[in-house]
Amino acid sequence: MTEGLERDRLSHDSASWQRAVAAEMPAGRRWESAGAELGGDVAPDGRRLLFVAWRDLANPRAGGSEVLVDRLAAGMQARGADVALLCGGPSAQRAYTVVRSGGTYSQFLRAPLAYWRRFRDSDLVVEVCNGMPFLAPAWCGRPQICLVNHVHTDLWRMMFPRPVAAFGQFAESQVLPWAHRNNLFLTVSNSTADALREIGVADDRIRQICNGVVQPDPPTPRSTEPLFLALGRLTEYKRIDLLLRVWQRVRTVVGGTLVIAGDGPERQRLEAAAGQGVIFAGRVSEEEKHRLLCGAWLLLHPAVIEGWGIVIAEAAIRGTPAIGFDVPGVRDSVVDGETGVLVRNEDQYASAWVSLALDRARTEQMGTAARVRAEQWHWSAAVEGFAAVVDEALARSAGRARTGKRLIAGERGINLDTPE
């Protein structure tokens, strides 16, 4: 998950996002904004959808999961659905309804109460699991989908004390699949689909949609001097400390500057450990992020895990290849040797970095391939795929309800196929 900087997307309000999605749709299947007249064979949805998530996009710690939920919620609202988001922490209103249900941790207790007060008539509930589950099936009797960006596995031990990590890992790997044993799971990468299978989710209940990337403004010039960029929230699992160690080896060969854009709890420690040629840019505007992604020779992405890697796609669509580790999520975003390079250890990272920095023709070739691939990722396709999963979840729920009625009727000797 890319955190922190993605929240700057708030500068693109929901109305402009809906217009962008409409522009991506094929002729005859377009929408313009929530409540607007829809063209072609798309009818207003009219259903009530509720997302239950940990954070809203307005949260300073928002990341890729929040971007995904915002795009899906805004897209479904634009189709005519009545969409709401129930979440904790800071929030902001957009085209869809956003309701705060508590703080970072209190929301897990307050979300069921908020649901029963305001959203119990929802047609479908999407539980967004970012590690700790809300266990919506225990308090919500409506049809549901469980949306999982990535399974945290070892991240629990990296981010929390041992007792908390053990509880969180148990809840995510054991309780979550059991609670949603009758529901569909939705994700955005092959890596997360594989991880869901590993924790016991049956393959026939896993659905996958694409992530998207917003078409950027016209490109700004590539830097004439070696410029390398790391972009994201400065947390432990992003492993910027590893990048700083590798940079000390790379800099002596290729020179140039390493820019680290983003903020987070690790920033002070990382700044103290940084050597020569490193600039900490902090949280940057969308305009500055665009300039950096266009100007950089390479995007450096040393994270230990991702859901998919939105920042890699943002670099790719600007023709900037990435170097990352061969880990879940990143291996979905980077085609090794074609749109970037995947490595397994620090030595390989340093070697790939030096090799690409010295071979500009190869780097430009990879950047072109990355742009071509990224141009196939449309948020409108993500919304279309999500709408299809919503349809399937509702149909499955209706089918189970009919089966249940037949079983009860059979026990009572009633033939439901015979008119009264």
Beta strands, then each sheet from edge to edge (+ up, - down):
strand 1: 48-52
strand 2: 82-87
strand 3: 97-100
strand 4: 124-129
strand 5: 144-148
strand 6: 184-187
strand 7: 206-208
strand 8: 227-231
strand 9: 257-261
strand 10: 278-282
strand 11: 298-301
strand 12: 322-325
strand 13: 340-343
sheet 1: 3+ 2+ 1+ 4+ 5+ 6+ 7+
sheet 2: 10+ 9+ 8+ 11+ 12+ 13+
end
